[in-house]
Amino acid sequence: MEHYVAQIERSLLQSALGQTNGVQVRAADVLGISYRSFRHLMKKYEL
């Protein structure tokens, strides 16, 4: 189950980055999370 959730989170991060042309602050806004949380997830999934 954890692996499945990780795949979804990683996919959402990549999708948000694609929608915002790589602008991380805007990608965090698209996902409705703080920039700090976004950066944490980016590091977690090595993106």
C-alpha positions, 0 to 999 in steps of 0.5 A, a space after each residue: 500500500 505504501 508503494 502505491 501511495 508513493 507512486 501516486 504522490 510522485 506522479 502528482 508532483 511530476 504532473 504539477 511541475 509539467 503544468 507549471 513548466 517547472 516553476 516549483 512555487 506554482 506547482 505547490 499552489 496547483 497541488 494546494 500544499 505549502 512550498 515547504 511541503 512541496 520541497 520535502 516531497 521533491 527531496 523524498 522522491 529525488 525529483 
